């Protein structure tokens, strides 16, 4: 039995996968960009947690803060500091 027979399910799966990628190209691209920016935000938060404690400006390294930085960028950092300042 050959794995890629024309009458097997692989051709159907391939066609539906390609159709899904074509239809949802923009939302998937936006999601991938958001995930990449959030990963960079998480890395920034990890670096900030090492140096920010000395200045008294500590932020938590968590998914919410990383997503805020991923969505808003530098204004998101200001927003996180504002939330930290108002919360204490």
N, C-alpha and C positions, 0 to 999 in steps of 0.2 A: 504494500500500500504506500503510495507516494503522499508526502505531507501536503503538498500544494496542488491538489487535484482541482480541476476547474469546477467540479460539482461539490466541492467541500465548502465548509462555512467560512473559510479564510477570505474568499473573495467578497462575500457579503460584509464581513467585519471590516475589511479594508475600505470598501465603498462607504459604509456608514461612518467610519472614523474620518475619512477625508471630507465627507459631507458636513460632519459636525465641526471640523476645523475651519472649513470655509464659511459656514454660517456664523460661528462664534469667534471669528478671528479677532475682531476689535475688543470684545469684552475679555477674551483670554489674554490678549496683549496688554490691556490695561491692568489685569490682575497680576500678570507676571512683572510688570513695571512696579506695581505697588509692593509685591513681595520682595523685589530686589531693593527698593528704597527702604522698606521696613527692616530688611536684613542689615543694610548700612546703618540705619538708625539704631538698631540693637548693638551693633559694633561700637557706634559712637557712645551709646549709654554705658557700655562696658568700660570703655576708656575713661569716660567722665566719672564713673564711680570710683576709679582709682585716684583721680586728681581733684575731683570736686569736693571730696571730704575735707581736704586741707583748707579750702576756701569757705567751707560751710554751706556749699550749694549741692547737696546730695540729691540725686534722683534715683528712683528704683529702676532696676533692669528687669523689665517685664514686657509682655506682649502688648499691653495697652499703650505704654509709653513709646514702644517701637513703632506701633501702628500710627500713633499721633505724629511722630516724626516723619514717618513714611508718607502720610497724607499731606501734612502741612509744611514740612521742612523746617527752616529756621524760625518762622513764626510759631510753629508748633512747640519748639523749644521754649520760646518765651511764654507760651500758654502753659506748659508744664511747670515752669518756674512760678507763674502766677498762681496756679492751683496749689503748688507747694507752699507759697507764701500765705495765701488766704486760709489754707487748711491748718496752719500752725498758730 
